[in-house]
């Protein structure tokens, strides 16, 4: 589980990062890829999406180059080269749900070593890039899903979050079940109505509101509301499934459970950090179900048509 120090440090830094992202767009603007600050309604969002999602975009080449350089540095145990590609706020969530900071791994960069990446998928949202896939973990060759979240800074692309969910986790009980129905609460407070996190910027408030609406829709079995919140390209990586789940699978699952009342509450948020980068944002949270199962969860949000939508969610069980 991530340390209290990391949670505090991320919490304290998130609002300044969000404000920097809003007030001072990075150098990407010179290439026509920065969000249009004068157009919060979303017309600028559509233009940005068309530019950065082009198959041969410059951003795609930059991200793949940075990611390849990082993998090479890890393979060579080159701590200096690897450190230059990690954000100062970098965190690695390993297969056991333990969170390590940049200082924790920079002199033990070999900890990040794994087998060749396969089934790779790169999605770019302005200054944020999400690279997902599968690989075998060292030293036991355990299969795992991974997500690497890259952010574009003035000095280039830097890795912000790296999360792995091992296939062994699939034997764990679903974090949203496992306690007697007699002990279920009458409703969902945290995370449906309240959180131990206070967003100060208007942008952060919108993202947190979208997150809480998503959790409430899930709890209420409101597939119509959930469809509105989820992006068409959303992907869920959960510790109880052998493969990622897509939007329609998620909605079908909700429909199957809507008649099985009382509904089970989603895991409560223990701590949260949020980074906003124009039209994309990263949310990292420590969560705990009523059964006591702890989770580390990474979510990626994207602003489209004037609203924030969930486009990625990955959970790792804390062992």
Protein Blocks (a to p, Z undefined) as FASTA:
>chain_A
ZZfklmmmmmmmmmmmmmmmmmmccfklmnopaccfklmnommmmmmmmmmmpfkbmklm
mmmmmmmmmmmmmmnopaklmmmmpcfkbccddfkopacdfklmmmmmmlmgccddehia
cddehjaccddddddddfklpacdddddddddfkbccdfbdcdddfklmmpccfkgoiaf
klpcfbdfblmlbccbdcfbfklmmmmmmmmmmmmmmmnopaklmmmmpcfkbccddfkb
cbdcdfklmmmmmmmmmmmccdddddddfbdcdddehjaccdddddddfkopacdddddd
ddeehiacdfbdcddddZZ
